[in-house]
Amino acid sequence: MIIDFAKYSINEQIKICASAWAIIGCEGAAFVNQIFMEKKSLIIAICYNHDLHHIPFQSTIAKYMNHEFNTIPITNTTDIKLILNNILSIVNNYYNINIL
């Protein structure tokens, strides 16, 4: 499911995250919503290399919540197929499944 948290109230965001098994997206404020997820959920932050300094805040929350936190660093020239393959690899490894 694709969610744009800007379109939802805080209460709706909490309900969405409470029912989610993963958050996958571009690093930003919405990743704070991981506090409403069940422990040991999967967090994948896609982040430009020059923005990696934001990651310690999100990863600290994830560590506190016992989530699996991963980053996918990108540049302006990163191929979308590479990003998707990285996401699938992380999901497959974490849940010990093979999506594709």
SEFIZA-3560 file (N, C-alpha, C; in Angstrom, 3 decimals):
REM SEFIZA-3560
<numar><xx>0.844</xx><yy>-1.164</yy><zz>0.000</zz><atom>N</atom></numar>
<numar><xx>0.000</xx><yy>0.000</yy><zz>0.000</zz><atom>CA</atom></numar>
<numar><xx>0.898</xx><yy>1.238</yy><zz>0.000</zz><atom>C</atom></numar>
<numar><xx>0.572</xx><yy>2.193</yy><zz>-0.824</zz><atom>N</atom></numar>
<numar><xx>1.321</xx><yy>3.444</yy><zz>-0.866</zz><atom>CA</atom></numar>
<numar><xx>0.560</xx><yy>4.462</yy><zz>-0.030</zz><atom>C</atom></numar>
<numar><xx>1.261</xx><yy>5.044</yy><zz>0.939</zz><atom>N</atom></numar>
<numar><xx>0.651</xx><yy>5.991</yy><zz>1.862</zz><atom>CA</atom></numar>
<numar><xx>1.406</xx><yy>7.316</yy><zz>1.797</zz><atom>C</atom></numar>
<numar><xx>0.687</xx><yy>8.400</yy><zz>1.642</zz><atom>N</atom></numar>
<numar><xx>1.246</xx><yy>9.738</yy><zz>1.780</zz><atom>CA</atom></numar>
<numar><xx>0.731</xx><yy>10.272</yy><zz>3.108</zz><atom>C</atom></numar>
<numar><xx>1.581</xx><yy>10.237</yy><zz>4.133</zz><atom>N</atom></numar>
<numar><xx>1.138</xx><yy>10.611</yy><zz>5.474</zz><atom>CA</atom></numar>
<numar><xx>0.617</xx><yy>12.046</yy><zz>5.541</zz><atom>C</atom></numar>
<numar><xx>1.019</xx><yy>12.899</yy><zz>4.617</zz><atom>N</atom></numar>
<numar><xx>0.538</xx><yy>14.280</yy><zz>4.618</zz><atom>CA</atom></numar>
<numar><xx>-0.968</xx><yy>14.359</yy><zz>4.386</zz><atom>C</atom></numar>
<numar><xx>-1.536</xx><yy>13.313</yy><zz>3.829</zz><atom>N</atom></numar>
<numar><xx>-2.975</xx><yy>13.301</yy><zz>3.523</zz><atom>CA</atom></numar>
<numar><xx>-3.824</xx><yy>12.750</yy><zz>4.664</zz><atom>C</atom></numar>
<numar><xx>-3.188</xx><yy>12.382</yy><zz>5.768</zz><atom>N</atom></numar>
<numar><xx>-3.907</xx><yy>11.743</yy><zz>6.870</zz><atom>CA</atom></numar>
<numar><xx>-3.723</xx><yy>12.528</yy><zz>8.161</zz><atom>C</atom></numar>
<numar><xx>-4.728</xx><yy>12.478</yy><zz>8.998</zz><atom>N</atom></numar>
<numar><xx>-4.620</xx><yy>13.098</yy><zz>10.322</zz><atom>CA</atom></numar>
<numar><xx>-3.645</xx><yy>12.285</yy><zz>11.171</zz><atom>C</atom></numar>
<numar><xx>-3.259</xx><yy>12.851</yy><zz>12.285</zz><atom>N</atom></numar>
<numar><xx>-2.358</xx><yy>12.134</yy><zz>13.203</zz><atom>CA</atom></numar>
<numar><xx>-2.999</xx><yy>10.830</yy><zz>13.662</zz><atom>C</atom></numar>
<numar><xx>-4.273</xx><yy>10.862</yy><zz>14.012</zz><atom>N</atom></numar>
<numar><xx>-4.957</xx><yy>9.639</yy><zz>14.458</zz><atom>CA</atom></numar>
<numar><xx>-4.973</xx><yy>8.582</yy><zz>13.363</zz><atom>C</atom></numar>
<numar><xx>-5.203</xx><yy>9.002</yy><zz>12.112</zz><atom>N</atom></numar>
<numar><xx>-5.195</xx><yy>8.054</yy><zz>11.001</zz><atom>CA</atom></numar>
<numar><xx>-3.800</xx><yy>7.483</yy><zz>10.776</zz><atom>C</atom></numar>
<numar><xx>-2.784</xx><yy>8.322</yy><zz>10.907</zz><atom>N</atom></numar>
<numar><xx>-1.402</xx><yy>7.851</yy><zz>10.755</zz><atom>CA</atom></numar>
<numar><xx>-1.069</xx><yy>6.797</yy><zz>11.808</zz><atom>C</atom></numar>
<numar><xx>-1.509</xx><yy>7.024</yy><zz>13.020</zz><atom>N</atom></numar>
<numar><xx>-1.260</xx><yy>6.062</yy><zz>14.108</zz><atom>CA</atom></numar>
<numar><xx>-1.916</xx><yy>4.732</yy><zz>13.781</zz><atom>C</atom></numar>
<numar><xx>-3.168</xx><yy>4.754</yy><zz>13.321</zz><atom>N</atom></numar>
<numar><xx>-3.872</xx><yy>3.518</yy><zz>12.976</zz><atom>CA</atom></numar>
<numar><xx>-3.189</xx><yy>2.787</yy><zz>11.826</zz><atom>C</atom></numar>
<numar><xx>-2.746</xx><yy>3.528</yy><zz>10.830</zz><atom>N</atom></numar>
<numar><xx>-2.056</xx><yy>2.913</yy><zz>9.689</zz><atom>CA</atom></numar>
<numar><xx>-0.783</xx><yy>2.233</yy><zz>10.154</zz><atom>C</atom></numar>
<numar><xx>0.004</xx><yy>2.925</yy><zz>10.948</zz><atom>N</atom></numar>
<numar><xx>1.282</xx><yy>2.358</yy><zz>11.395</zz><atom>CA</atom></numar>
<numar><xx>1.088</xx><yy>1.205</yy><zz>12.360</zz><atom>C</atom></numar>
<numar><xx>0.079</xx><yy>1.282</yy><zz>13.179</zz><atom>N</atom></numar>
<numar><xx>-0.190</xx><yy>0.191</yy><zz>14.124</zz><atom>CA</atom></numar>
<numar><xx>-0.535</xx><yy>-1.101</yy><zz>13.403</zz><atom>C</atom></numar>
<numar><xx>-1.031</xx><yy>-1.003</yy><zz>12.178</zz><atom>N</atom></numar>
<numar><xx>-1.391</xx><yy>-2.208</yy><zz>11.436</zz><atom>CA</atom></numar>
<numar><xx>-0.349</xx><yy>-2.601</yy><zz>10.385</zz><atom>C</atom></numar>
<numar><xx>0.717</xx><yy>-1.825</yy><zz>10.269</zz><atom>N</atom></numar>
<numar><xx>1.735</xx><yy>-2.078</yy><zz>9.240</zz><atom>CA</atom></numar>
<numar><xx>2.826</xx><yy>-3.017</yy><zz>9.745</zz><atom>C</atom></numar>
<numar><xx>3.367</xx><yy>-3.824</yy><zz>8.849</zz><atom>N</atom></numar>
<numar><xx>4.498</xx><yy>-4.694</yy><zz>9.197</zz><atom>CA</atom></numar>
<numar><xx>5.815</xx><yy>-4.073</yy><zz>8.766</zz><atom>C</atom></numar>
<numar><xx>5.738</xx><yy>-2.998</yy><zz>7.950</zz><atom>N</atom></numar>
<numar><xx>6.958</xx><yy>-2.340</yy><zz>7.466</zz><atom>CA</atom></numar>
<numar><xx>6.645</xx><yy>-0.905</yy><zz>7.064</zz><atom>C</atom></numar>
<numar><xx>7.661</xx><yy>-0.063</yy><zz>7.151</zz><atom>N</atom></numar>
<numar><xx>7.645</xx><yy>1.257</yy><zz>6.536</zz><atom>CA</atom></numar>
<numar><xx>8.818</xx><yy>1.274</yy><zz>5.565</zz><atom>C</atom></numar>
<numar><xx>8.527</xx><yy>1.566</yy><zz>4.323</zz><atom>N</atom></numar>
<numar><xx>9.547</xx><yy>1.655</yy><zz>3.284</zz><atom>CA</atom></numar>
<numar><xx>9.323</xx><yy>2.970</yy><zz>2.565</zz><atom>C</atom></numar>
<numar><xx>10.340</xx><yy>3.815</yy><zz>2.537</zz><atom>N</atom></numar>
<numar><xx>10.167</xx><yy>5.078</yy><zz>1.840</zz><atom>CA</atom></numar>
<numar><xx>11.361</xx><yy>5.981</yy><zz>1.996</zz><atom>C</atom></numar>
<numar><xx>11.209</xx><yy>7.187</yy><zz>1.465</zz><atom>N</atom></numar>
<numar><xx>12.264</xx><yy>8.186</yy><zz>1.566</zz><atom>CA</atom></numar>
<numar><xx>12.337</xx><yy>8.675</yy><zz>3.000</zz><atom>C</atom></numar>
<numar><xx>13.548</xx><yy>8.785</yy><zz>3.499</zz><atom>N</atom></numar>
<numar><xx>13.769</xx><yy>9.204</yy><zz>4.879</zz><atom>CA</atom></numar>
<numar><xx>13.122</xx><yy>10.558</yy><zz>5.112</zz><atom>C</atom></numar>
<numar><xx>12.446</xx><yy>10.684</yy><zz>6.232</zz><atom>N</atom></numar>
<numar><xx>11.812</xx><yy>11.940</yy><zz>6.578</zz><atom>CA</atom></numar>
<numar><xx>11.048</xx><yy>11.811</yy><zz>7.880</zz><atom>C</atom></numar>
<numar><xx>10.306</xx><yy>12.832</yy><zz>8.200</zz><atom>N</atom></numar>
<numar><xx>9.592</xx><yy>12.897</yy><zz>9.472</zz><atom>CA</atom></numar>
<numar><xx>8.595</xx><yy>11.755</yy><zz>9.662</zz><atom>C</atom></numar>
<numar><xx>8.041</xx><yy>11.232</yy><zz>8.576</zz><atom>N</atom></numar>
<numar><xx>7.053</xx><yy>10.152</yy><zz>8.698</zz><atom>CA</atom></numar>
<numar><xx>7.632</xx><yy>8.910</yy><zz>9.363</zz><atom>C</atom></numar>
<numar><xx>8.945</xx><yy>8.759</yy><zz>9.331</zz><atom>N</atom></numar>
<numar><xx>9.547</xx><yy>7.582</yy><zz>9.957</zz><atom>CA</atom></numar>
<numar><xx>9.432</xx><yy>7.596</yy><zz>11.475</zz><atom>C</atom></numar>
<numar><xx>9.105</xx><yy>8.728</yy><zz>12.056</zz><atom>N</atom></numar>
<numar><xx>8.861</xx><yy>8.767</yy><zz>13.493</zz><atom>CA</atom></numar>
<numar><xx>7.644</xx><yy>7.919</yy><zz>13.842</zz><atom>C</atom></numar>
<numar><xx>6.737</xx><yy>7.740</yy><zz>12.883</zz><atom>N</atom></numar>
<numar><xx>5.539</xx><yy>6.927</yy><zz>13.115</zz><atom>CA</atom></numar>
<numar><xx>5.861</xx><yy>5.472</yy><zz>13.444</zz><atom>C</atom></numar>
<numar><xx>7.102</xx><yy>5.076</yy><zz>13.288</zz><atom>N</atom></numar>
<numar><xx>7.480</xx><yy>3.708</yy><zz>13.641</zz><atom>CA</atom></numar>
<numar><xx>7.234</xx><yy>3.416</yy><zz>15.123</zz><atom>C</atom></numar>
<numar><xx>7.105</xx><yy>4.436</yy><zz>15.939</zz><atom>N</atom></numar>
<numar><xx>6.845</xx><yy>4.196</yy><zz>17.367</zz><atom>CA</atom></numar>
<numar><xx>5.483</xx><yy>3.560</yy><zz>17.597</zz><atom>C</atom></numar>
<numar><xx>4.594</xx><yy>3.637</yy><zz>16.614</zz><atom>N</atom></numar>
<numar><xx>3.260</xx><yy>3.063</yy><zz>16.742</zz><atom>CA</atom></numar>
<numar><xx>3.174</xx><yy>1.643</yy><zz>16.180</zz><atom>C</atom></numar>
<numar><xx>4.262</xx><yy>1.154</yy><zz>15.626</zz><atom>N</atom></numar>
<numar><xx>4.273</xx><yy>-0.185</yy><zz>15.022</zz><atom>CA</atom></numar>
<numar><xx>4.594</xx><yy>-1.235</yy><zz>16.073</zz><atom>C</atom></numar>
<numar><xx>4.217</xx><yy>-2.462</yy><zz>15.785</zz><atom>N</atom></numar>
<numar><xx>4.585</xx><yy>-3.561</yy><zz>16.678</zz><atom>CA</atom></numar>
<numar><xx>6.099</xx><yy>-3.702</yy><zz>16.706</zz><atom>C</atom></numar>
<numar><xx>6.609</xx><yy>-4.133</yy><zz>17.839</zz><atom>N</atom></numar>
<numar><xx>8.052</xx><yy>-4.362</yy><zz>17.951</zz><atom>CA</atom></numar>
<numar><xx>8.501</xx><yy>-5.356</yy><zz>16.892</zz><atom>C</atom></numar>
<numar><xx>9.722</xx><yy>-5.182</yy><zz>16.449</zz><atom>N</atom></numar>
<numar><xx>10.380</xx><yy>-6.032</yy><zz>15.452</zz><atom>CA</atom></numar>
<numar><xx>9.802</xx><yy>-5.846</yy><zz>14.046</zz><atom>C</atom></numar>
<numar><xx>9.205</xx><yy>-4.682</yy><zz>13.785</zz><atom>N</atom></numar>
<numar><xx>8.748</xx><yy>-4.374</yy><zz>12.438</zz><atom>CA</atom></numar>
<numar><xx>9.953</xx><yy>-4.012</yy><zz>11.572</zz><atom>C</atom></numar>
<numar><xx>9.732</xx><yy>-3.934</yy><zz>10.293</zz><atom>N</atom></numar>
<numar><xx>10.797</xx><yy>-3.662</yy><zz>9.331</zz><atom>CA</atom></numar>
<numar><xx>10.736</xx><yy>-2.205</yy><zz>8.888</zz><atom>C</atom></numar>
<numar><xx>11.866</xx><yy>-1.526</yy><zz>8.957</zz><atom>N</atom></numar>
<numar><xx>11.982</xx><yy>-0.137</yy><zz>8.544</zz><atom>CA</atom></numar>
<numar><xx>13.062</xx><yy>-0.056</yy><zz>7.460</zz><atom>C</atom></numar>
<numar><xx>12.713</xx><yy>0.499</yy><zz>6.299</zz><atom>N</atom></numar>
<numar><xx>13.676</xx><yy>0.689</yy><zz>5.214</zz><atom>CA</atom></numar>
<numar><xx>13.611</xx><yy>2.149</yy><zz>4.795</zz><atom>C</atom></numar>
<numar><xx>14.690</xx><yy>2.872</yy><zz>5.050</zz><atom>N</atom></numar>
<numar><xx>14.768</xx><yy>4.293</yy><zz>4.707</zz><atom>CA</atom></numar>
<numar><xx>15.626</xx><yy>4.458</yy><zz>3.456</zz><atom>C</atom></numar>
<numar><xx>15.023</xx><yy>5.034</yy><zz>2.428</zz><atom>N</atom></numar>
<numar><xx>15.748</xx><yy>5.344</yy><zz>1.202</zz><atom>CA</atom></numar>
<numar><xx>16.230</xx><yy>6.780</yy><zz>1.349</zz><atom>C</atom></numar>
<numar><xx>17.522</xx><yy>6.987</yy><zz>1.182</zz><atom>N</atom></numar>
<numar><xx>18.080</xx><yy>8.286</yy><zz>1.541</zz><atom>CA</atom></numar>
<numar><xx>19.231</xx><yy>8.665</yy><zz>0.617</zz><atom>C</atom></numar>
<numar><xx>19.239</xx><yy>9.912</yy><zz>0.178</zz><atom>N</atom></numar>
<numar><xx>20.386</xx><yy>10.404</yy><zz>-0.582</zz><atom>CA</atom></numar>
<numar><xx>21.629</xx><yy>10.355</yy><zz>0.290</zz><atom>C</atom></numar>
<numar><xx>22.749</xx><yy>10.046</yy><zz>-0.333</zz><atom>N</atom></numar>
<numar><xx>24.019</xx><yy>9.956</yy><zz>0.400</zz><atom>CA</atom></numar>
<numar><xx>24.275</xx><yy>11.204</yy><zz>1.237</zz><atom>C</atom></numar>
<numar><xx>23.969</xx><yy>12.384</yy><zz>0.693</zz><atom>N</atom></numar>
<numar><xx>24.250</xx><yy>13.628</yy><zz>1.422</zz><atom>CA</atom></numar>
<numar><xx>23.279</xx><yy>13.869</yy><zz>2.585</zz><atom>C</atom></numar>
<numar><xx>22.242</xx><yy>13.052</yy><zz>2.715</zz><atom>N</atom></numar>
<numar><xx>21.295</xx><yy>13.191</yy><zz>3.823</zz><atom>CA</atom></numar>
<numar><xx>21.447</xx><yy>12.080</yy><zz>4.869</zz><atom>C</atom></numar>
<numar><xx>22.477</xx><yy>11.288</yy><zz>4.765</zz><atom>N</atom></numar>
<numar><xx>22.645</xx><yy>10.170</yy><zz>5.703</zz><atom>CA</atom></numar>
<numar><xx>22.814</xx><yy>10.636</yy><zz>7.151</zz><atom>C</atom></numar>
<numar><xx>23.150</xx><yy>11.904</yy><zz>7.360</zz><atom>N</atom></numar>
<numar><xx>23.301</xx><yy>12.409</yy><zz>8.735</zz><atom>CA</atom></numar>
<numar><xx>21.968</xx><yy>12.443</yy><zz>9.488</zz><atom>C</atom></numar>
<numar><xx>20.830</xx><yy>12.329</yy><zz>8.794</zz><atom>N</atom></numar>
<numar><xx>19.522</xx><yy>12.266</yy><zz>9.447</zz><atom>CA</atom></numar>
<numar><xx>19.226</xx><yy>10.865</yy><zz>10.002</zz><atom>C</atom></numar>
<numar><xx>19.897</xx><yy>9.878</yy><zz>9.488</zz><atom>N</atom></numar>
<numar><xx>19.589</xx><yy>8.486</yy><zz>9.808</zz><atom>CA</atom></numar>
<numar><xx>19.767</xx><yy>8.131</yy><zz>11.287</zz><atom>C</atom></numar>
<numar><xx>20.789</xx><yy>8.649</yy><zz>12.000</zz><atom>N</atom></numar>
<numar><xx>20.926</xx><yy>8.236</yy><zz>13.407</zz><atom>CA</atom></numar>
<numar><xx>19.690</xx><yy>8.465</yy><zz>14.260</zz><atom>C</atom></numar>
<numar><xx>18.930</xx><yy>9.518</yy><zz>14.018</zz><atom>N</atom></numar>
<numar><xx>17.701</xx><yy>9.755</yy><zz>14.784</zz><atom>CA</atom></numar>
<numar><xx>16.703</xx><yy>8.631</yy><zz>14.547</zz><atom>C</atom></numar>
<numar><xx>16.466</xx><yy>8.305</yy><zz>13.272</zz><atom>N</atom></numar>
<numar><xx>15.506</xx><yy>7.261</yy><zz>12.933</zz><atom>CA</atom></numar>
<numar><xx>15.982</xx><yy>5.887</yy><zz>13.403</zz><atom>C</atom></numar>
<numar><xx>17.263</xx><yy>5.620</yy><zz>13.250</zz><atom>N</atom></numar>
<numar><xx>17.781</xx><yy>4.304</yy><zz>13.649</zz><atom>CA</atom></numar>
<numar><xx>17.775</xx><yy>4.141</yy><zz>15.169</zz><atom>C</atom></numar>
<numar><xx>17.931</xx><yy>5.219</yy><zz>15.904</zz><atom>N</atom></numar>
<numar><xx>17.871</xx><yy>5.152</yy><zz>17.367</zz><atom>CA</atom></numar>
<numar><xx>16.463</xx><yy>4.800</yy><zz>17.825</zz><atom>C</atom></numar>
<numar><xx>15.466</xx><yy>5.409</yy><zz>17.199</zz><atom>N</atom></numar>
<numar><xx>14.080</xx><yy>5.051</yy><zz>17.522</zz><atom>CA</atom></numar>
<numar><xx>13.842</xx><yy>3.573</yy><zz>17.197</zz><atom>C</atom></numar>
<numar><xx>14.315</xx><yy>3.143</yy><zz>16.036</zz><atom>N</atom></numar>
<numar><xx>14.137</xx><yy>1.748</yy><zz>15.625</zz><atom>CA</atom></numar>
<numar><xx>14.799</xx><yy>0.793</yy><zz>16.615</zz><atom>C</atom></numar>
<numar><xx>15.981</xx><yy>1.140</yy><zz>17.063</zz><atom>N</atom></numar>
<numar><xx>16.689</xx><yy>0.279</yy><zz>18.030</zz><atom>CA</atom></numar>
<numar><xx>15.887</xx><yy>0.184</yy><zz>19.324</zz><atom>C</atom></numar>
<numar><xx>15.373</xx><yy>1.302</yy><zz>19.794</zz><atom>N</atom></numar>
<numar><xx>14.571</xx><yy>1.320</yy><zz>21.013</zz><atom>CA</atom></numar>
<numar><xx>13.325</xx><yy>0.450</yy><zz>20.869</zz><atom>C</atom></numar>
<numar><xx>12.739</xx><yy>0.462</yy><zz>19.669</zz><atom>N</atom></numar>
<numar><xx>11.512</xx><yy>-0.293</yy><zz>19.411</zz><atom>CA</atom></numar>
<numar><xx>11.785</xx><yy>-1.734</yy><zz>18.976</zz><atom>C</atom></numar>
<numar><xx>13.051</xx><yy>-2.124</yy><zz>18.920</zz><atom>N</atom></numar>
<numar><xx>13.452</xx><yy>-3.461</yy><zz>18.461</zz><atom>CA</atom></numar>
<numar><xx>13.045</xx><yy>-3.728</yy><zz>17.016</zz><atom>C</atom></numar>
<numar><xx>13.030</xx><yy>-2.678</yy><zz>16.214</zz><atom>N</atom></numar>
<numar><xx>12.727</xx><yy>-2.834</yy><zz>14.792</zz><atom>CA</atom></numar>
<numar><xx>13.996</xx><yy>-3.210</yy><zz>14.031</zz><atom>C</atom></numar>
<numar><xx>13.801</xx><yy>-3.752</yy><zz>12.858</zz><atom>N</atom></numar>
<numar><xx>14.898</xx><yy>-4.023</yy><zz>11.934</zz><atom>CA</atom></numar>
<numar><xx>15.022</xx><yy>-2.777</yy><zz>11.054</zz><atom>C</atom></numar>
<numar><xx>16.115</xx><yy>-2.022</yy><zz>11.215</zz><atom>N</atom></numar>
<numar><xx>16.298</xx><yy>-0.762</yy><zz>10.490</zz><atom>CA</atom></numar>
<numar><xx>17.336</xx><yy>-0.936</yy><zz>9.395</zz><atom>C</atom></numar>
<numar><xx>16.972</xx><yy>-0.529</yy><zz>8.189</zz><atom>N</atom></numar>
<numar><xx>17.867</xx><yy>-0.625</yy><zz>7.040</zz><atom>CA</atom></numar>
<numar><xx>17.852</xx><yy>0.685</yy><zz>6.272</zz><atom>C</atom></numar>
<numar><xx>18.971</xx><yy>0.991</yy><zz>5.635</zz><atom>N</atom></numar>
<numar><xx>19.018</xx><yy>2.151</yy><zz>4.757</zz><atom>CA</atom></numar>
<numar><xx>19.408</xx><yy>1.702</yy><zz>3.362</zz><atom>C</atom></numar>
<numar><xx>18.901</xx><yy>2.432</yy><zz>2.402</zz><atom>N</atom></numar>
<numar><xx>19.304</xx><yy>2.250</yy><zz>1.017</zz><atom>CA</atom></numar>
<numar><xx>19.798</xx><yy>3.614</yy><zz>0.542</zz><atom>C</atom></numar>
<numar><xx>21.130</xx><yy>3.802</yy><zz>0.552</zz><atom>N</atom></numar>
<numar><xx>21.665</xx><yy>5.084</yy><zz>0.092</zz><atom>CA</atom></numar>
<numar><xx>21.560</xx><yy>5.191</yy><zz>-1.429</zz><atom>C</atom></numar>
<numar><xx>21.189</xx><yy>6.382</yy><zz>-1.906</zz><atom>N</atom></numar>
<numar><xx>21.039</xx><yy>6.599</yy><zz>-3.342</zz><atom>CA</atom></numar>
<numar><xx>21.716</xx><yy>7.900</yy><zz>-3.761</zz><atom>C</atom></numar>
<numar><xx>21.863</xx><yy>8.045</yy><zz>-5.062</zz><atom>N</atom></numar>
<numar><xx>22.326</xx><yy>9.294</yy><zz>-5.669</zz><atom>CA</atom></numar>
<numar><xx>21.297</xx><yy>9.693</yy><zz>-6.726</zz><atom>C</atom></numar>
<numar><xx>21.527</xx><yy>10.810</yy><zz>-7.368</zz><atom>N</atom></numar>
<numar><xx>20.609</xx><yy>11.250</yy><zz>-8.428</zz><atom>CA</atom></numar>
<numar><xx>20.585</xx><yy>10.289</yy><zz>-9.607</zz><atom>C</atom></numar>
<numar><xx>21.594</xx><yy>9.440</yy><zz>-9.726</zz><atom>N</atom></numar>
<numar><xx>21.674</xx><yy>8.531</yy><zz>-10.872</zz><atom>CA</atom></numar>
<numar><xx>21.367</xx><yy>7.080</yy><zz>-10.512</zz><atom>C</atom></numar>
<numar><xx>20.932</xx><yy>6.824</yy><zz>-9.285</zz><atom>N</atom></numar>
<numar><xx>20.622</xx><yy>5.452</yy><zz>-8.882</zz><atom>CA</atom></numar>
<numar><xx>19.419</xx><yy>4.942</yy><zz>-9.671</zz><atom>C</atom></numar>
<numar><xx>19.591</xx><yy>3.785</yy><zz>-10.261</zz><atom>N</atom></numar>
<numar><xx>18.531</xx><yy>3.159</yy><zz>-11.059</zz><atom>CA</atom></numar>
<numar><xx>17.423</xx><yy>2.644</yy><zz>-10.139</zz><atom>C</atom></numar>
<numar><xx>16.172</xx><yy>2.913</yy><zz>-10.501</zz><atom>N</atom></numar>
<numar><xx>15.026</xx><yy>2.466</yy><zz>-9.707</zz><atom>CA</atom></numar>
<numar><xx>15.019</xx><yy>0.951</yy><zz>-9.550</zz><atom>C</atom></numar>
<numar><xx>15.483</xx><yy>0.230</yy><zz>-10.549</zz><atom>N</atom></numar>
<numar><xx>15.524</xx><yy>-1.239</yy><zz>-10.448</zz><atom>CA</atom></numar>
<numar><xx>16.465</xx><yy>-1.674</yy><zz>-9.340</zz><atom>C</atom></numar>
<numar><xx>17.569</xx><yy>-0.956</yy><zz>-9.156</zz><atom>N</atom></numar>
<numar><xx>18.506</xx><yy>-1.267</yy><zz>-8.081</zz><atom>CA</atom></numar>
<numar><xx>17.850</xx><yy>-1.029</yy><zz>-6.720</zz><atom>C</atom></numar>
<numar><xx>17.122</xx><yy>0.059</yy><zz>-6.605</zz><atom>N</atom></numar>
<numar><xx>16.425</xx><yy>0.354</yy><zz>-5.347</zz><atom>CA</atom></numar>
<numar><xx>15.408</xx><yy>-0.743</yy><zz>-5.033</zz><atom>C</atom></numar>
<numar><xx>14.608</xx><yy>-1.106</yy><zz>-6.017</zz><atom>N</atom></numar>
<numar><xx>13.601</xx><yy>-2.156</yy><zz>-5.816</zz><atom>CA</atom></numar>
<numar><xx>14.240</xx><yy>-3.497</yy><zz>-5.481</zz><atom>C</atom></numar>
<numar><xx>15.332</xx><yy>-3.834</yy><zz>-6.153</zz><atom>N</atom></numar>
<numar><xx>16.040</xx><yy>-5.080</yy><zz>-5.837</zz><atom>CA</atom></numar>
<numar><xx>16.579</xx><yy>-5.061</yy><zz>-4.414</zz><atom>C</atom></numar>
<numar><xx>17.082</xx><yy>-3.911</yy><zz>-3.972</zz><atom>N</atom></numar>
<numar><xx>17.564</xx><yy>-3.800</yy><zz>-2.590</zz><atom>CA</atom></numar>
<numar><xx>16.427</xx><yy>-3.983</yy><zz>-1.596</zz><atom>C</atom></numar>
<numar><xx>15.273</xx><yy>-3.376</yy><zz>-1.884</zz><atom>N</atom></numar>
<numar><xx>14.115</xx><yy>-3.531</yy><zz>-1.000</zz><atom>CA</atom></numar>
<numar><xx>13.697</xx><yy>-4.999</yy><zz>-0.918</zz><atom>C</atom></numar>
<numar><xx>13.581</xx><yy>-5.640</yy><zz>-2.071</zz><atom>N</atom></numar>
<numar><xx>13.180</xx><yy>-7.057</yy><zz>-2.083</zz><atom>CA</atom></numar>
<numar><xx>14.181</xx><yy>-7.931</yy><zz>-1.344</zz><atom>C</atom></numar>
<numar><xx>15.445</xx><yy>-7.646</yy><zz>-1.501</zz><atom>N</atom></numar>
<numar><xx>16.479</xx><yy>-8.420</yy><zz>-0.808</zz><atom>CA</atom></numar>
<numar><xx>16.351</xx><yy>-8.274</yy><zz>0.703</zz><atom>C</atom></numar>
<numar><xx>16.154</xx><yy>-7.053</yy><zz>1.177</zz><atom>N</atom></numar>
<numar><xx>16.000</xx><yy>-6.808</yy><zz>2.618</zz><atom>CA</atom></numar>
<numar><xx>14.761</xx><yy>-7.527</yy><zz>3.152</zz><atom>C</atom></numar>
<numar><xx>13.646</xx><yy>-7.388</yy><zz>2.455</zz><atom>N</atom></numar>
<numar><xx>12.402</xx><yy>-8.047</yy><zz>2.890</zz><atom>CA</atom></numar>
<numar><xx>12.569</xx><yy>-9.561</yy><zz>2.891</zz><atom>C</atom></numar>
<numar><xx>13.139</xx><yy>-10.095</yy><zz>1.824</zz><atom>N</atom></numar>
<numar><xx>13.358</xx><yy>-11.547</yy><zz>1.741</zz><atom>CA</atom></numar>
<numar><xx>14.235</xx><yy>-12.044</yy><zz>2.875</zz><atom>C</atom></numar>
<numar><xx>15.316</xx><yy>-11.325</yy><zz>3.156</zz><atom>N</atom></numar>
<numar><xx>16.233</xx><yy>-11.744</yy><zz>4.220</zz><atom>CA</atom></numar>
<numar><xx>15.597</xx><yy>-11.627</yy><zz>5.601</zz><atom>C</atom></numar>
<numar><xx>14.875</xx><yy>-10.552</yy><zz>5.832</zz><atom>N</atom></numar>
<numar><xx>14.299</xx><yy>-10.346</yy><zz>7.158</zz><atom>CA</atom></numar>
<numar><xx>13.198</xx><yy>-11.345</yy><zz>7.474</zz><atom>C</atom></numar>
<numar><xx>12.369</xx><yy>-11.626</yy><zz>6.495</zz><atom>N</atom></numar>
<numar><xx>11.255</xx><yy>-12.535</yy><zz>6.713</zz><atom>CA</atom></numar>
<numar><xx>11.526</xx><yy>-13.950</yy><zz>6.225</zz><atom>C</atom></numar>
<numar><xx>12.760</xx><yy>-14.167</yy><zz>5.767</zz><atom>N</atom></numar>
<numar><xx>13.171</xx><yy>-15.481</yy><zz>5.294</zz><atom>CA</atom></numar>
<numar><xx>12.164</xx><yy>-16.025</yy><zz>4.277</zz><atom>C</atom></numar>
<numar><xx>11.841</xx><yy>-15.165</yy><zz>3.306</zz><atom>N</atom></numar>
<numar><xx>10.922</xx><yy>-15.544</yy><zz>2.242</zz><atom>CA</atom></numar>
<numar><xx>11.555</xx><yy>-15.163</yy><zz>0.904</zz><atom>C</atom></numar>
<numar><xx>10.918</xx><yy>-15.555</yy><zz>-0.153</zz><atom>N</atom></numar>
<numar><xx>11.372</xx><yy>-15.184</yy><zz>-1.483</zz><atom>CA</atom></numar>
<numar><xx>10.177</xx><yy>-14.609</yy><zz>-2.234</zz><atom>C</atom></numar>
<numar><xx>10.091</xx><yy>-13.279</yy><zz>-2.265</zz><atom>N</atom></numar>
<numar><xx>8.971</xx><yy>-12.620</yy><zz>-2.916</zz><atom>CA</atom></numar>
<numar><xx>9.032</xx><yy>-12.827</yy><zz>-4.418</zz><atom>C</atom></numar>
<numar><xx>10.217</xx><yy>-12.704</yy><zz>-4.992</zz><atom>N</atom></numar>
<numar><xx>10.371</xx><yy>-12.917</yy><zz>-6.432</zz><atom>CA</atom></numar>
<numar><xx>11.405</xx><yy>-13.966</yy><zz>-6.698</zz><atom>C</atom></numar>
//
